[in-house]
């Protein structure tokens, strides 16, 4: 095999591993609700604020 082929193969193997490693640090997702509503953790949805 040539150097060019080996470098291409290494890049194709490494790229998904790097992308996966960067996503592993997220421990929780954030929910954003529209104006006039707030997040209800019990139902997991946004509920209109009354009052």
N, CA, C, O and CB atoms as a CASP TS submission, in Angstrom:
PFRMAT TS
TARGET T0000
AUTHOR 0000-0000-0000
METHOD Language model
MODEL 1
PARENT N/A
ATOM      1  N   UNK     1       0.843  -1.190   0.000  1.00  0.00           N
ATOM      2  CA  UNK     1       0.000   0.000   0.000  1.00  0.00           C
ATOM      3  C   UNK     1       0.881   1.244   0.000  1.00  0.00           C
ATOM      4  O   UNK     1       2.004   1.250   0.503  1.00  0.00           O
ATOM      5  CB  UNK     1      -0.955   0.004   1.222  1.00  0.00           C
ATOM      6  N   UNK     2       0.340   2.250  -0.564  1.00  0.00           N
ATOM      7  CA  UNK     2       1.106   3.492  -0.596  1.00  0.00           C
ATOM      8  C   UNK     2       0.773   4.343   0.632  1.00  0.00           C
ATOM      9  O   UNK     2      -0.225   4.105   1.312  1.00  0.00           O
ATOM     10  CB  UNK     2       0.816   4.279  -1.899  1.00  0.00           C
ATOM     11  N   UNK     3       1.595   5.304   0.896  1.00  0.00           N
ATOM     12  CA  UNK     3       1.389   6.225   2.022  1.00  0.00           C
ATOM     13  C   UNK     3       0.055   6.952   1.882  1.00  0.00           C
ATOM     14  O   UNK     3      -0.672   7.123   2.860  1.00  0.00           O
ATOM     15  CB  UNK     3       2.545   7.248   2.107  1.00  0.00           C
ATOM     16  N   UNK     4      -0.259   7.374   0.667  1.00  0.00           N
ATOM     17  CA  UNK     4      -1.503   8.107   0.411  1.00  0.00           C
ATOM     18  C   UNK     4      -2.719   7.253   0.787  1.00  0.00           C
ATOM     19  O   UNK     4      -3.662   7.765   1.391  1.00  0.00           O
ATOM     20  CB  UNK     4      -1.585   8.531  -1.076  1.00  0.00           C
ATOM     21  N   UNK     5      -2.713   5.992   0.450  1.00  0.00           N
ATOM     22  CA  UNK     5      -3.812   5.085   0.776  1.00  0.00           C
ATOM     23  C   UNK     5      -3.918   4.880   2.278  1.00  0.00           C
ATOM     24  O   UNK     5      -5.019   4.880   2.829  1.00  0.00           O
ATOM     25  CB  UNK     5      -3.624   3.738   0.074  1.00  0.00           C
ATOM     26  N   UNK     6      -2.792   4.707   2.939  1.00  0.00           N
ATOM     27  CA  UNK     6      -2.808   4.522   4.393  1.00  0.00           C
ATOM     28  C   UNK     6      -3.324   5.764   5.118  1.00  0.00           C
ATOM     29  O   UNK     6      -4.091   5.644   6.074  1.00  0.00           O
ATOM     30  CB  UNK     6      -1.409   4.177   4.894  1.00  0.00           C
ATOM     31  N   UNK     7      -2.916   6.945   4.681  1.00  0.00           N
ATOM     32  CA  UNK     7      -3.392   8.181   5.303  1.00  0.00           C
ATOM     33  C   UNK     7      -4.887   8.386   5.075  1.00  0.00           C
ATOM     34  O   UNK     7      -5.591   8.846   5.974  1.00  0.00           O
ATOM     35  CB  UNK     7      -2.615   9.378   4.760  1.00  0.00           C
ATOM     36  N   UNK     8      -5.369   8.056   3.905  1.00  0.00           N
ATOM     37  CA  UNK     8      -6.799   8.164   3.615  1.00  0.00           C
ATOM     38  C   UNK     8      -7.600   7.205   4.488  1.00  0.00           C
ATOM     39  O   UNK     8      -8.636   7.580   5.036  1.00  0.00           O
ATOM     40  CB  UNK     8      -7.071   7.882   2.128  1.00  0.00           C
ATOM     41  N   UNK     9      -7.132   5.991   4.616  1.00  0.00           N
ATOM     42  CA  UNK     9      -7.816   5.009   5.451  1.00  0.00           C
ATOM     43  C   UNK     9      -7.825   5.447   6.915  1.00  0.00           C
ATOM     44  O   UNK     9      -8.837   5.299   7.601  1.00  0.00           O
ATOM     45  CB  UNK     9      -7.149   3.634   5.313  1.00  0.00           C
ATOM     46  N   UNK    10      -6.722   5.977   7.389  1.00  0.00           N
ATOM     47  CA  UNK    10      -6.656   6.444   8.772  1.00  0.00           C
ATOM     48  C   UNK    10      -7.615   7.601   9.010  1.00  0.00           C
ATOM     49  O   UNK    10      -8.252   7.664  10.062  1.00  0.00           O
ATOM     50  CB  UNK    10      -5.233   6.866   9.122  1.00  0.00           C
ATOM     51  N   UNK    11      -7.728   8.514   8.055  1.00  0.00           N
ATOM     52  CA  UNK    11      -8.648   9.646   8.190  1.00  0.00           C
ATOM     53  C   UNK    11     -10.098   9.175   8.202  1.00  0.00           C
ATOM     54  O   UNK    11     -10.916   9.699   8.957  1.00  0.00           O
ATOM     55  CB  UNK    11      -8.432  10.653   7.052  1.00  0.00           C
ATOM     56  N   UNK    12     -10.420   8.185   7.363  1.00  0.00           N
ATOM     57  CA  UNK    12     -11.791   7.670   7.325  1.00  0.00           C
ATOM     58  C   UNK    12     -12.164   6.929   8.603  1.00  0.00           C
ATOM     59  O   UNK    12     -13.334   6.908   8.983  1.00  0.00           O
ATOM     60  CB  UNK    12     -11.967   6.749   6.131  1.00  0.00           C
ATOM     61  N   UNK    13     -11.206   6.333   9.257  1.00  0.00           N
ATOM     62  CA  UNK    13     -11.467   5.648  10.524  1.00  0.00           C
ATOM     63  C   UNK    13     -11.536   6.650  11.675  1.00  0.00           C
ATOM     64  O   UNK    13     -12.363   6.499  12.575  1.00  0.00           O
ATOM     65  CB  UNK    13     -10.379   4.594  10.801  1.00  0.00           C
ATOM     66  N   UNK    14     -10.684   7.663  11.658  1.00  0.00           N
ATOM     67  CA  UNK    14     -10.590   8.596  12.767  1.00  0.00           C
ATOM     68  C   UNK    14     -11.733   9.611  12.812  1.00  0.00           C
ATOM     69  O   UNK    14     -12.143  10.011  13.902  1.00  0.00           O
ATOM     70  CB  UNK    14      -9.286   9.320  12.696  1.00  0.00           C
ATOM     71  N   UNK    15     -12.250  10.030  11.682  1.00  0.00           N
ATOM     72  CA  UNK    15     -13.270  11.086  11.644  1.00  0.00           C
ATOM     73  C   UNK    15     -14.519  10.750  12.463  1.00  0.00           C
ATOM     74  O   UNK    15     -14.931  11.586  13.266  1.00  0.00           O
ATOM     75  CB  UNK    15     -13.669  11.353  10.211  1.00  0.00           C
ATOM     76  N   UNK    16     -15.136   9.599  12.312  1.00  0.00           N
ATOM     77  CA  UNK    16     -16.312   9.295  13.128  1.00  0.00           C
ATOM     78  C   UNK    16     -15.981   9.163  14.620  1.00  0.00           C
ATOM     79  O   UNK    16     -16.803   9.495  15.473  1.00  0.00           O
ATOM     80  CB  UNK    16     -16.959   8.015  12.636  1.00  0.00           C
ATOM     81  N   UNK    17     -14.785   8.681  14.925  1.00  0.00           N
ATOM     82  CA  UNK    17     -14.396   8.552  16.329  1.00  0.00           C
ATOM     83  C   UNK    17     -14.258   9.915  16.991  1.00  0.00           C
ATOM     84  O   UNK    17     -14.652  10.082  18.145  1.00  0.00           O
ATOM     85  CB  UNK    17     -13.084   7.779  16.450  1.00  0.00           C
ATOM     86  N   UNK    18     -13.714  10.878  16.288  1.00  0.00           N
ATOM     87  CA  UNK    18     -13.569  12.224  16.826  1.00  0.00           C
ATOM     88  C   UNK    18     -14.943  12.858  17.029  1.00  0.00           C
ATOM     89  O   UNK    18     -15.185  13.492  18.056  1.00  0.00           O
ATOM     90  CB  UNK    18     -12.705  13.093  15.891  1.00  0.00           C
ATOM     91  N   UNK    19     -15.842  12.694  16.063  1.00  0.00           N
ATOM     92  CA  UNK    19     -17.190  13.256  16.177  1.00  0.00           C
ATOM     93  C   UNK    19     -17.934  12.628  17.349  1.00  0.00           C
ATOM     94  O   UNK    19     -18.631  13.332  18.080  1.00  0.00           O
ATOM     95  CB  UNK    19     -17.978  13.042  14.872  1.00  0.00           C
ATOM     96  N   UNK    20     -17.801  11.337  17.537  1.00  0.00           N
ATOM     97  CA  UNK    20     -18.471  10.650  18.634  1.00  0.00           C
ATOM     98  C   UNK    20     -17.907  11.103  19.980  1.00  0.00           C
ATOM     99  O   UNK    20     -18.664  11.274  20.935  1.00  0.00           O
ATOM    100  CB  UNK    20     -18.328   9.129  18.481  1.00  0.00           C
ATOM    101  N   UNK    21     -16.614  11.297  20.071  1.00  0.00           N
ATOM    102  CA  UNK    21     -15.984  11.701  21.323  1.00  0.00           C
ATOM    103  C   UNK    21     -16.428  13.099  21.743  1.00  0.00           C
ATOM    104  O   UNK    21     -16.571  13.355  22.938  1.00  0.00           O
ATOM    105  CB  UNK    21     -14.464  11.652  21.190  1.00  0.00           C
ATOM    106  N   UNK    22     -16.650  14.008  20.799  1.00  0.00           N
ATOM    107  CA  UNK    22     -17.081  15.352  21.144  1.00  0.00           C
ATOM    108  C   UNK    22     -18.510  15.378  21.645  1.00  0.00           C
ATOM    109  O   UNK    22     -18.848  16.246  22.449  1.00  0.00           O
ATOM    110  CB  UNK    22     -16.940  16.261  19.955  1.00  0.00           C
ATOM    111  N   UNK    23     -19.360  14.469  21.209  1.00  0.00           N
ATOM    112  CA  UNK    23     -20.751  14.452  21.646  1.00  0.00           C
ATOM    113  C   UNK    23     -20.925  13.760  22.995  1.00  0.00           C
ATOM    114  O   UNK    23     -21.979  13.905  23.616  1.00  0.00           O
ATOM    115  CB  UNK    23     -21.610  13.769  20.606  1.00  0.00           C
ATOM    116  N   UNK    24     -19.967  13.041  23.450  1.00  0.00           N
ATOM    117  CA  UNK    24     -20.099  12.297  24.689  1.00  0.00           C
ATOM    118  C   UNK    24     -20.132  13.151  25.941  1.00  0.00           C
ATOM    119  O   UNK    24     -20.505  12.653  27.004  1.00  0.00           O
ATOM    120  CB  UNK    24     -18.996  11.340  24.797  1.00  0.00           C
ATOM    121  N   UNK    25     -19.759  14.411  25.856  1.00  0.00           N
ATOM    122  CA  UNK    25     -19.686  15.233  27.061  1.00  0.00           C
ATOM    123  C   UNK    25     -21.013  15.880  27.440  1.00  0.00           C
ATOM    124  O   UNK    25     -21.110  16.489  28.506  1.00  0.00           O
ATOM    125  CB  UNK    25     -18.655  16.297  26.879  1.00  0.00           C
ATOM    126  N   UNK    26     -22.028  15.767  26.604  1.00  0.00           N
ATOM    127  CA  UNK    26     -23.320  16.369  26.919  1.00  0.00           C
ATOM    128  C   UNK    26     -24.065  15.472  27.899  1.00  0.00           C
ATOM    129  O   UNK    26     -24.342  14.310  27.604  1.00  0.00           O
ATOM    130  CB  UNK    26     -24.160  16.594  25.632  1.00  0.00           C
ATOM    131  N   UNK    27     -24.385  16.019  29.065  1.00  0.00           N
ATOM    132  CA  UNK    27     -25.047  15.188  30.060  1.00  0.00           C
ATOM    133  C   UNK    27     -26.556  15.409  30.111  1.00  0.00           C
ATOM    134  O   UNK    27     -27.287  14.530  30.567  1.00  0.00           O
ATOM    135  CB  UNK    27     -24.454  15.453  31.413  1.00  0.00           C
ATOM    136  N   UNK    28     -27.032  16.553  29.657  1.00  0.00           N
ATOM    137  CA  UNK    28     -28.468  16.779  29.666  1.00  0.00           C
ATOM    138  C   UNK    28     -28.856  17.737  28.543  1.00  0.00           C
ATOM    139  O   UNK    28     -28.069  18.579  28.113  1.00  0.00           O
ATOM    140  CB  UNK    28     -28.921  17.332  31.029  1.00  0.00           C
ATOM    141  N   UNK    29     -30.095  17.579  28.086  1.00  0.00           N
ATOM    142  CA  UNK    29     -30.608  18.456  27.034  1.00  0.00           C
ATOM    143  C   UNK    29     -31.354  19.622  27.679  1.00  0.00           C
ATOM    144  O   UNK    29     -31.879  19.490  28.784  1.00  0.00           O
ATOM    145  CB  UNK    29     -31.540  17.675  26.054  1.00  0.00           C
ATOM    146  N   UNK    30     -31.400  20.730  27.007  1.00  0.00           N
ATOM    147  CA  UNK    30     -32.113  21.901  27.493  1.00  0.00           C
ATOM    148  C   UNK    30     -33.366  22.093  26.661  1.00  0.00           C
ATOM    149  O   UNK    30     -33.333  21.969  25.437  1.00  0.00           O
ATOM    150  CB  UNK    30     -31.220  23.163  27.445  1.00  0.00           C
ATOM    151  N   UNK    31     -34.473  22.397  27.329  1.00  0.00           N
ATOM    152  CA  UNK    31     -35.739  22.636  26.653  1.00  0.00           C
ATOM    153  C   UNK    31     -36.006  24.131  26.651  1.00  0.00           C
ATOM    154  O   UNK    31     -35.883  24.780  27.690  1.00  0.00           O
ATOM    155  CB  UNK    31     -36.903  21.860  27.337  1.00  0.00           C
ATOM    156  N   UNK    32     -36.365  24.683  25.511  1.00  0.00           N
ATOM    157  CA  UNK    32     -36.717  26.090  25.402  1.00  0.00           C
ATOM    158  C   UNK    32     -38.178  26.183  25.003  1.00  0.00           C
ATOM    159  O   UNK    32     -38.603  25.600  24.005  1.00  0.00           O
ATOM    160  CB  UNK    32     -35.807  26.828  24.378  1.00  0.00           C
ATOM    161  N   UNK    33     -38.943  26.927  25.798  1.00  0.00           N
ATOM    162  CA  UNK    33     -40.366  27.093  25.518  1.00  0.00           C
ATOM    163  C   UNK    33     -40.613  28.486  24.941  1.00  0.00           C
ATOM    164  O   UNK    33     -39.817  29.405  25.136  1.00  0.00           O
ATOM    165  CB  UNK    33     -41.212  26.873  26.801  1.00  0.00           C
ATOM    166  N   UNK    34     -41.714  28.621  24.237  1.00  0.00           N
ATOM    167  CA  UNK    34     -42.099  29.900  23.649  1.00  0.00           C
ATOM    168  C   UNK    34     -42.474  30.886  24.751  1.00  0.00           C
ATOM    169  O   UNK    34     -42.734  30.495  25.888  1.00  0.00           O
ATOM    170  CB  UNK    34     -43.274  29.718  22.661  1.00  0.00           C
ATOM    171  N   UNK    35     -42.497  32.166  24.399  1.00  0.00           N
ATOM    172  CA  UNK    35     -42.891  33.202  25.352  1.00  0.00           C
ATOM    173  C   UNK    35     -44.312  32.927  25.847  1.00  0.00           C
ATOM    174  O   UNK    35     -45.197  32.590  25.061  1.00  0.00           O
ATOM    175  CB  UNK    35     -42.799  34.614  24.706  1.00  0.00           C
ATOM    176  N   UNK    36     -44.516  33.073  27.136  1.00  0.00           N
ATOM    177  CA  UNK    36     -45.833  32.827  27.717  1.00  0.00           C
ATOM    178  C   UNK    36     -46.058  31.390  28.135  1.00  0.00           C
ATOM    179  O   UNK    36     -47.172  31.020  28.505  1.00  0.00           O
ATOM    180  CB  UNK    36     -46.886  33.220  26.751  1.00  0.00           C
ATOM    181  N   UNK    37     -45.017  30.576  28.081  1.00  0.00           N
ATOM    182  CA  UNK    37     -45.140  29.195  28.523  1.00  0.00           C
ATOM    183  C   UNK    37     -43.879  28.789  29.278  1.00  0.00           C
ATOM    184  O   UNK    37     -42.832  29.427  29.169  1.00  0.00           O
ATOM    185  CB  UNK    37     -45.387  28.251  27.322  1.00  0.00           C
ATOM    186  N   UNK    38     -44.010  27.717  30.042  1.00  0.00           N
ATOM    187  CA  UNK    38     -42.857  27.210  30.798  1.00  0.00           C
ATOM    188  C   UNK    38     -42.826  25.703  30.708  1.00  0.00           C
ATOM    189  O   UNK    38     -43.835  25.062  30.416  1.00  0.00           O
ATOM    190  CB  UNK    38     -42.909  27.662  32.278  1.00  0.00           C
ATOM    191  N   UNK    39     -41.648  25.139  30.965  1.00  0.00           N
ATOM    192  CA  UNK    39     -41.442  23.701  30.841  1.00  0.00           C
ATOM    193  C   UNK    39     -42.029  22.976  32.046  1.00  0.00           C
ATOM    194  O   UNK    39     -41.767  23.346  33.190  1.00  0.00           O
ATOM    195  CB  UNK    39     -39.946  23.378  30.698  1.00  0.00           C
ATOM    196  N   UNK    40     -42.817  21.950  31.784  1.00  0.00           N
ATOM    197  CA  UNK    40     -43.389  21.107  32.831  1.00  0.00           C
ATOM    198  C   UNK    40     -42.628  19.785  32.816  1.00  0.00           C
ATOM    199  O   UNK    40     -42.791  18.974  31.904  1.00  0.00           O
ATOM    200  CB  UNK    40     -44.939  20.883  32.618  1.00  0.00           C
ATOM    201  N   UNK    41     -41.788  19.575  33.843  1.00  0.00           N
ATOM    202  CA  UNK    41     -40.939  18.382  33.861  1.00  0.00           C
ATOM    203  C   UNK    41     -41.736  17.092  34.041  1.00  0.00           C
ATOM    204  O   UNK    41     -41.267  16.023  33.650  1.00  0.00           O
ATOM    205  CB  UNK    41     -39.913  18.499  34.967  1.00  0.00           C
ATOM    206  N   UNK    42     -42.929  17.173  34.624  1.00  0.00           N
ATOM    207  CA  UNK    42     -43.750  15.983  34.825  1.00  0.00           C
ATOM    208  C   UNK    42     -44.215  15.419  33.480  1.00  0.00           C
ATOM    209  O   UNK    42     -44.111  14.217  33.235  1.00  0.00           O
ATOM    210  CB  UNK    42     -44.964  16.311  35.719  1.00  0.00           C
ATOM    211  N   UNK    43     -44.724  16.291  32.619  1.00  0.00           N
ATOM    212  CA  UNK    43     -45.241  15.826  31.323  1.00  0.00           C
ATOM    213  C   UNK    43     -44.190  15.889  30.225  1.00  0.00           C
ATOM    214  O   UNK    43     -44.337  15.240  29.190  1.00  0.00           O
ATOM    215  CB  UNK    43     -46.448  16.653  30.915  1.00  0.00           C
ATOM    216  N   UNK    44     -43.107  16.680  30.445  1.00  0.00           N
ATOM    217  CA  UNK    44     -42.063  16.803  29.451  1.00  0.00           C
ATOM    218  C   UNK    44     -42.441  17.719  28.300  1.00  0.00           C
ATOM    219  O   UNK    44     -41.873  17.614  27.213  1.00  0.00           O
ATOM    220  CB  UNK    44     -41.714  15.459  28.924  1.00  0.00           C
ATOM    221  N   UNK    45     -43.398  18.621  28.525  1.00  0.00           N
ATOM    222  CA  UNK    45     -43.850  19.532  27.485  1.00  0.00           C
ATOM    223  C   UNK    45     -43.906  20.948  28.030  1.00  0.00           C
ATOM    224  O   UNK    45     -43.738  21.172  29.229  1.00  0.00           O
ATOM    225  CB  UNK    45     -45.225  19.107  26.942  1.00  0.00           C
ATOM    226  N   UNK    46     -44.145  21.906  27.134  1.00  0.00           N
ATOM    227  CA  UNK    46     -44.336  23.307  27.540  1.00  0.00           C
ATOM    228  C   UNK    46     -45.810  23.534  27.824  1.00  0.00           C
ATOM    229  O   UNK    46     -46.672  23.107  27.057  1.00  0.00           O
ATOM    230  CB  UNK    46     -43.826  24.296  26.441  1.00  0.00           C
ATOM    231  N   UNK    47     -46.091  24.203  28.917  1.00  0.00           N
ATOM    232  CA  UNK    47     -47.464  24.509  29.312  1.00  0.00           C
ATOM    233  C   UNK    47     -47.631  26.020  29.361  1.00  0.00           C
ATOM    234  O   UNK    47     -46.710  26.741  29.745  1.00  0.00           O
ATOM    235  CB  UNK    47     -47.814  23.865  30.689  1.00  0.00           C
ATOM    236  N   UNK    48     -48.816  26.499  28.969  1.00  0.00           N
ATOM    237  CA  UNK    48     -49.112  27.930  29.009  1.00  0.00           C
ATOM    238  C   UNK    48     -49.161  28.405  30.462  1.00  0.00           C
ATOM    239  O   UNK    48     -49.713  27.734  31.334  1.00  0.00           O
ATOM    240  CB  UNK    48     -50.453  28.237  28.287  1.00  0.00           C
ATOM    241  N   UNK    49     -48.577  29.567  30.696  1.00  0.00           N
ATOM    242  CA  UNK    49     -48.586  30.146  32.038  1.00  0.00           C
ATOM    243  C   UNK    49     -49.872  30.947  32.189  1.00  0.00           C
ATOM    244  O   UNK    49     -50.159  31.834  31.385  1.00  0.00           O
ATOM    245  CB  UNK    49     -47.321  31.047  32.289  1.00  0.00           C
ATOM    246  N   UNK    50     -50.637  30.631  33.219  1.00  0.00           N
ATOM    247  CA  UNK    50     -51.886  31.386  33.462  1.00  0.00           C
ATOM    248  C   UNK    50     -51.666  32.382  34.598  1.00  0.00           C
ATOM    249  O   UNK    50     -50.980  32.094  35.579  1.00  0.00           O
ATOM    250  CB  UNK    50     -53.072  30.418  33.807  1.00  0.00           C
ATOM    251  N   UNK    51     -52.252  33.529  34.442  1.00  0.00           N
ATOM    252  CA  UNK    51     -52.161  34.511  35.521  1.00  0.00           C
ATOM    253  C   UNK    51     -51.516  35.715  35.125  1.00  0.00           C
ATOM    254  O   UNK    51     -51.370  36.632  35.934  1.00  0.00           O
ATOM    255  CB  UNK    51     -51.475  33.992  36.653  1.00  0.00           C
TER
END
